[in-house]
């Protein structure tokens, strides 16, 4: 038997992942299709939308491939936003780039009055691994939905906007645009996200970031350690305190962190050390409580070691969890039937297989739709090289076209169907209505 290499980590056991995959496959087979009680757009509008997606399909796939081949990180998506604006211009639409004070934000609007639905595009990539979250697909589907629904808007009235939202990956572009007033007259927003399954409603967790910076007193670690106050000890105590907290958190909560400063030299008692955490939770209220717990741990660690502590919360805006809108999601599910997809209801795919998105912030300002569309095998995780490969594959291309159909039809439904709009608004109001997002965690 070959001895293990002590310089390499032991591989994780995948038995739980395999059992989870098998259980999910059984649940998928047993899932009932989602239906909608609303009629949506007339059949002639729906047929025209389908034809419009087919007509511009090559351009949409080319846009997805172009973004995939030239990934740009958040707030630096200059080439990407130009590619979107140029495609819109070739198709007879004018886009304004640089809205809301963000150089890489974009808005194109049809119509001047009436109900207003926004289709959201993301196009930022991840450092090092490119479009490993599939934002090239998000962008191309949104552009396709806008182009395909433009004819419906002309016949139905109302307003239809394509809104390019930069820096979803930690930059909070949607929150920045909301604070700048870009969404003030938008009644509902829709977008999609690539994933391992087709899902109509999938939870995304709220997320806050905190860096705990501990301040101690430097001294010679050998000659006079008794004259020091060890900031690294405080940071280690905080890290261990968070580890102990995890046992007592709701199953949906996540806390993960790294050390960002641990001192300069072993022979000097560190006068500064820092640890940064991401805190995630499934509801705004529990995310706020989690922030309180982390604050208490930081102050406790500082008191234990005689150090001071400075808490630096949310260099970028906090992300709220997504608030569902079932009326919109049901139309999405129905609108995937023409392309042969059957979006799953909530809970079929485990809810904890998720992350965070700044779309959550908008979903507490207005009704929002954020379904998932399958582009990869069930075991492939977001933010990996395997998912980046899937985002540029034939399966990704199919998701671009199928997703454009679903979003365009849902936009047309919203503009056409007063009863649907009333149901969407009523559901949003029943869930608590809008909250003051910028001050929620103050």
matplotlib code that plots the C-alpha trace (Angstrom):
import matplotlib.pyplot as plt

x = [0.0, 1.4, 2.1, 0.2, 2.2, 2.4, 2.8, -0.6, -4.1, -6.3, -9.0, -12.6, -14.9, -17.6, -20.1, -22.3, -22.2, -23.1, -26.0, -27.2, -27.1, -29.0, -31.7, -32.0, -32.4, -35.3, -36.9, -36.6, -38.4, -41.2, -41.7, -45.0, -44.9, -45.6, -48.7, -50.0, -53.5, -52.9, -53.3, -50.4, -49.9, -52.1, -51.0, -50.1, -47.7, -46.2, -45.6, -44.0, -41.6, -40.5, -39.9, -37.9, -35.6, -35.0, -34.2, -31.6, -30.3, -27.0, -26.2, -27.0, -24.8, -22.0, -22.4, -22.2, -19.1, -17.5, -18.0, -16.8, -13.6, -12.9, -13.8, -13.7, -14.0, -16.6, -16.6, -14.1, -16.5, -15.8, -15.4, -18.4, -20.8, -19.6, -20.4, -23.9, -24.5, -23.1, -25.4, -28.4, -27.5, -27.2, -30.7, -32.1, -32.0, -30.2, -28.5, -27.1, -23.8, -22.6, -25.9, -26.2, -22.6, -21.2, -19.1, -20.1, -23.8, -26.3, -29.9, -32.1, -35.8, -38.8, -42.0, -42.6, -45.5, -47.5, -46.3, -42.5, -40.6, -36.8, -34.7, -31.4, -28.0, -24.8, -21.5, -18.7, -16.4, -14.3, -10.6, -8.5, -11.3, -13.3, -17.1, -17.2, -20.6, -21.9, -22.6, -22.0, -25.2, -27.0, -26.1, -26.9, -30.3, -31.2, -30.3, -32.2, -35.3, -35.2, -34.8, -37.5, -40.0, -39.5, -42.2, -44.6, -44.1, -44.9, -48.2, -49.0, -47.8, -46.1, -42.3, -39.6, -36.0, -32.7, -30.6, -26.9, -25.8, -22.1, -20.1, -22.5, -19.5, -19.0, -19.3, -23.0, -23.7, -27.5, -27.5, -25.4, -27.7, -30.7, -29.3, -28.6, -32.3, -32.0, -34.8, -37.1, -39.8, -39.3, -42.2, -40.7, -37.3, -36.5, -33.3, -32.0, -28.9, -27.2, -27.0, -27.1, -30.9, -33.9, -35.5, -38.2, -37.5, -34.1, -33.1, -30.0, -28.6, -28.1, -24.4, -22.5, -18.7, -16.7, -13.0, -12.1, -8.9, -7.3, -4.9, -2.4, 1.0, 4.2, 7.1, 10.0, 8.5, 11.5, 12.9, 9.8, 6.6, 4.9, 4.9, 2.9, -0.7, -0.9, -3.3, -2.8, -4.0, -7.1, -7.7, -7.2, -9.7, -12.2, -11.7, -12.2, -15.2, -16.9, -16.1, -17.9, -20.8, -21.5, -22.9, -25.7, -26.6, -29.7, -28.9, -29.1, -26.5, -22.9, -19.8, -16.4, -13.3, -9.6, -6.7, -5.7, -2.9, -1.1, 1.9, 5.3, 7.9, 7.8, 10.1, 7.8, 4.4, 2.0, 0.5, -2.0, -3.9, -7.0, -9.5, -12.2, -15.6, -18.4, -21.7, -24.7, -28.2, -31.6, -33.6, -32.8, -33.7, -31.4, -28.6, -28.9, -28.8, -25.8, -24.0, -24.8, -23.3, -20.1, -19.8, -20.0, -17.4, -15.0, -15.4, -15.0, -11.8, -10.4, -11.3, -9.7, -6.4, -6.3, -6.5, -8.7, -10.8, -12.2, -15.0, -15.1, -18.5, -19.4, -16.8, -19.3, -23.1, -24.5, -26.5, -30.0, -31.5, -33.9, -37.6, -39.6, -42.5, -44.5, -46.8, -43.8, -42.1, -45.1, -45.2, -41.5, -42.2, -45.0, -42.8, -40.1, -42.5, -42.1, -38.4, -38.8, -37.7, -39.6, -38.4, -38.5, -40.5, -38.7, -37.0, -36.3, -32.7, -31.3, -31.7, -28.2, -26.6, -26.5, -24.6, -25.6, -26.5, -27.2, -30.5, -31.7, -31.5, -33.8, -36.2, -37.0, -37.6, -39.9, -41.1, -38.3, -37.7, -34.4, -34.9, -32.1, -31.4, -29.4, -26.1, -24.0, -24.0, -25.6, -22.3, -20.6, -20.3, -20.5, -17.2, -15.2, -13.2, -15.7, -18.6, -16.7, -16.3, -20.0, -20.9, -19.1, -20.3, -23.2, -25.3, -24.6, -25.6, -28.9, -29.5, -28.9, -31.7, -34.1, -33.6, -34.2, -37.5, -38.5, -37.6, -39.1, -42.4, -42.5, -42.0, -44.7, -47.0, -46.4, -47.2, -50.2, -52.0, -53.4, -54.5, -51.0, -49.6, -52.1, -51.2, -47.4, -48.0, -50.3, -47.8, -45.0, -47.1, -48.2, -44.5, -43.9, -43.6, -40.5, -37.9, -35.3, -32.4, -29.6, -30.4, -31.6, -28.4, -27.8]
y = [0.0, 3.4, 5.7, 9.0, 12.1, 14.2, 17.4, 17.1, 17.5, 14.5, 14.4, 15.1, 12.1, 12.6, 10.1, 12.8, 14.7, 11.4, 10.7, 14.2, 14.0, 10.7, 12.2, 15.3, 13.2, 11.2, 14.5, 15.9, 12.9, 13.2, 17.0, 18.3, 21.0, 24.6, 26.2, 29.8, 31.1, 34.0, 34.1, 36.3, 37.7, 36.7, 33.8, 36.0, 38.0, 34.9, 33.5, 36.8, 36.7, 33.1, 34.1, 37.2, 35.1, 32.7, 35.6, 37.2, 33.9, 33.9, 37.4, 36.4, 33.3, 35.4, 38.0, 35.2, 33.8, 37.2, 38.0, 34.5, 34.9, 38.4, 38.3, 41.6, 42.1, 44.3, 48.0, 47.3, 45.7, 48.4, 46.0, 44.0, 47.0, 48.3, 45.0, 45.1, 48.7, 48.0, 45.0, 47.1, 49.8, 47.3, 46.2, 49.7, 50.6, 53.4, 52.6, 55.0, 53.9, 55.3, 55.7, 56.1, 57.3, 53.9, 53.9, 50.3, 50.6, 50.7, 51.5, 51.1, 51.8, 51.5, 53.3, 56.4, 55.7, 52.8, 49.8, 49.4, 46.2, 46.0, 43.1, 43.0, 42.1, 41.1, 40.8, 40.9, 37.9, 36.5, 37.1, 34.2, 31.9, 34.2, 33.6, 30.8, 32.2, 32.3, 36.1, 35.9, 33.9, 36.3, 39.2, 37.5, 36.2, 39.7, 41.3, 38.7, 39.2, 42.9, 42.6, 39.9, 41.7, 45.0, 44.2, 43.1, 46.4, 48.3, 46.5, 46.3, 49.7, 50.2, 50.4, 47.9, 48.5, 46.6, 47.6, 46.6, 46.2, 45.9, 44.3, 41.7, 39.7, 41.6, 45.1, 45.7, 47.4, 47.0, 48.6, 51.5, 52.0, 51.9, 54.5, 56.7, 56.5, 54.2, 51.9, 54.6, 54.3, 50.6, 48.4, 44.9, 43.4, 40.0, 38.2, 34.6, 32.8, 29.7, 26.7, 22.9, 22.6, 24.5, 26.1, 28.7, 29.8, 29.2, 31.1, 33.3, 34.2, 37.7, 38.6, 41.0, 41.5, 42.5, 42.9, 42.7, 44.7, 44.1, 46.6, 45.5, 46.6, 45.6, 44.3, 41.9, 38.5, 37.0, 39.7, 41.5, 39.6, 40.7, 44.3, 43.3, 42.9, 40.3, 41.3, 38.0, 36.2, 38.3, 37.5, 33.8, 34.0, 35.7, 33.1, 30.3, 32.1, 32.1, 28.4, 27.8, 29.9, 27.8, 25.0, 27.3, 28.9, 28.1, 25.5, 28.2, 30.5, 30.5, 32.3, 31.9, 33.9, 34.4, 36.2, 39.3, 40.3, 38.3, 40.4, 41.1, 38.9, 36.0, 37.9, 40.9, 40.6, 41.7, 45.1, 44.6, 41.6, 41.2, 38.6, 39.1, 37.2, 36.8, 36.3, 34.9, 34.2, 33.4, 36.4, 40.0, 39.6, 36.6, 38.3, 41.3, 39.0, 37.2, 40.6, 41.2, 37.9, 38.5, 41.9, 40.4, 37.8, 40.5, 42.6, 39.5, 38.4, 41.9, 42.0, 38.5, 39.7, 43.3, 44.6, 47.1, 46.2, 48.1, 46.6, 47.5, 46.5, 46.3, 48.1, 47.4, 47.4, 44.4, 41.9, 41.0, 37.6, 37.2, 37.8, 35.5, 36.5, 33.4, 35.0, 36.0, 32.7, 30.8, 32.7, 31.9, 28.2, 28.3, 30.2, 27.6, 25.0, 26.1, 25.3, 21.9, 22.9, 22.2, 24.5, 22.8, 24.2, 25.3, 22.7, 20.0, 21.1, 21.6, 25.2, 25.3, 24.9, 28.6, 31.9, 35.6, 38.2, 41.9, 41.1, 40.5, 44.2, 45.0, 42.3, 44.3, 47.4, 45.9, 42.5, 40.5, 37.3, 35.3, 31.8, 29.3, 27.7, 24.5, 24.6, 22.0, 18.5, 18.4, 18.0, 21.1, 24.0, 27.7, 29.7, 26.8, 26.2, 23.4, 25.9, 28.4, 25.7, 24.9, 28.6, 28.7, 25.3, 24.1, 23.7, 27.4, 28.4, 26.6, 28.3, 31.7, 31.0, 29.3, 31.9, 34.7, 33.1, 32.8, 36.3, 37.9, 36.0, 36.9, 40.6, 40.4, 38.7, 41.5, 44.2, 42.4, 41.1, 43.5, 40.7, 39.4, 42.8, 43.1, 39.7, 40.5, 43.8, 42.2, 39.4, 42.0, 44.0, 41.0, 40.1, 43.4, 45.8, 47.9, 48.3, 51.1, 49.0, 51.6, 52.0, 48.4, 47.4, 50.8]
z = [0.0, -1.0, 1.9, 1.8, 0.8, 3.9, 1.9, 0.2, 1.7, 2.1, -0.6, 0.8, 1.0, -1.7, -0.2, 1.1, -2.2, -4.0, -1.7, -2.0, -5.8, -5.8, -3.4, -5.6, -8.7, -7.1, -6.0, -9.5, -11.0, -8.5, -8.8, -10.1, -12.8, -11.8, -13.1, -13.3, -12.7, -15.0, -18.8, -19.7, -23.1, -26.1, -28.2, -31.2, -29.0, -27.6, -31.1, -32.2, -29.2, -30.0, -33.6, -32.5, -30.3, -33.2, -35.5, -33.2, -31.7, -33.5, -32.2, -28.7, -28.7, -30.3, -27.5, -24.9, -26.5, -26.8, -23.1, -22.1, -24.1, -22.7, -19.0, -17.0, -13.3, -11.6, -12.4, -15.2, -17.7, -20.3, -23.3, -22.2, -21.9, -25.2, -26.8, -25.4, -26.6, -30.1, -30.5, -29.4, -31.8, -34.7, -33.8, -33.8, -30.1, -28.3, -25.0, -22.5, -21.0, -17.7, -15.9, -12.1, -11.8, -12.9, -16.0, -16.9, -16.2, -19.1, -19.7, -22.9, -22.6, -24.9, -24.0, -22.0, -19.6, -18.1, -16.2, -16.3, -16.2, -16.2, -17.6, -15.8, -17.3, -15.4, -17.2, -14.6, -14.2, -11.4, -11.0, -12.3, -13.4, -15.7, -16.2, -13.6, -12.5, -16.0, -16.2, -20.0, -20.1, -17.8, -20.1, -23.4, -22.1, -20.9, -24.1, -26.0, -23.8, -24.4, -28.2, -28.4, -26.1, -27.9, -30.5, -27.7, -25.9, -29.1, -29.3, -25.6, -24.4, -21.0, -20.6, -21.1, -20.0, -20.3, -17.3, -17.3, -13.7, -13.1, -10.3, -8.9, -7.6, -4.4, -5.8, -5.2, -8.5, -8.3, -4.8, -6.1, -9.1, -6.8, -4.5, -7.6, -8.5, -11.6, -10.4, -9.0, -11.7, -12.3, -11.1, -11.4, -12.4, -13.9, -14.7, -14.5, -13.3, -14.8, -12.5, -12.4, -12.5, -13.9, -10.8, -10.7, -7.1, -5.5, -2.3, -2.2, 1.1, 2.4, 3.0, 5.0, 5.3, 8.3, 9.0, 12.7, 13.2, 16.5, 18.0, 20.6, 22.0, 20.4, 22.5, 22.2, 22.2, 24.1, 26.3, 27.4, 26.3, 29.5, 28.1, 25.0, 24.2, 21.4, 18.6, 16.9, 20.0, 19.8, 16.1, 16.8, 19.7, 17.4, 14.7, 17.3, 18.7, 15.3, 14.9, 18.2, 17.1, 14.0, 16.2, 17.3, 14.0, 11.8, 9.1, 6.4, 8.0, 6.8, 8.2, 6.6, 7.1, 6.5, 8.3, 6.5, 8.9, 11.5, 12.5, 10.9, 12.7, 15.2, 17.6, 17.9, 19.7, 17.0, 17.6, 14.7, 13.4, 11.4, 10.3, 7.7, 7.6, 5.2, 7.1, 5.2, 6.3, 4.7, 6.0, 6.7, 10.4, 11.0, 9.0, 11.4, 14.4, 13.0, 12.7, 16.4, 17.4, 15.4, 17.0, 20.5, 19.6, 18.4, 21.6, 23.7, 22.0, 22.4, 26.1, 26.7, 25.4, 26.5, 22.9, 21.1, 18.2, 15.2, 13.1, 9.5, 8.1, 4.4, 2.4, -0.4, 0.3, 2.2, 0.1, 1.3, 0.6, -2.2, -1.6, -3.8, -6.0, -6.8, -9.3, -11.5, -11.0, -12.1, -15.4, -15.9, -15.4, -17.9, -20.3, -20.3, -21.6, -25.2, -25.1, -23.3, -19.8, -16.7, -13.8, -10.4, -7.5, -4.3, -2.1, -4.7, -5.0, -1.5, -0.4, 1.1, -2.3, -2.8, -2.5, -2.4, -5.0, -5.1, -6.8, -3.2, -2.5, -5.4, -4.3, -1.2, -3.2, -5.9, -7.1, -8.6, -10.5, -10.3, -11.6, -12.3, -15.7, -16.1, -18.0, -16.2, -14.6, -11.1, -9.2, -10.8, -8.4, -9.3, -9.1, -10.4, -13.7, -14.5, -14.4, -16.4, -19.1, -19.0, -19.4, -22.7, -23.9, -26.1, -23.0, -22.2, -25.7, -25.4, -22.0, -23.7, -26.2, -23.8, -21.2, -23.6, -24.5, -20.9, -19.9, -23.0, -22.6, -18.9, -19.7, -22.3, -19.8, -17.3, -19.8, -21.1, -18.1, -15.5, -13.2, -13.2, -12.3, -9.5, -8.1, -8.3, -6.4, -3.9, -3.1, -2.7, -0.3, 1.7, 2.2, 3.9, 1.0, 0.4, 3.1, 3.5, 2.3, 2.8, 6.5, 7.3, 9.2, 10.8]

ax = plt.figure().add_subplot(projection="3d")
ax.plot(x, y, z, "-o")
ax.set_aspect("equal")
plt.show()
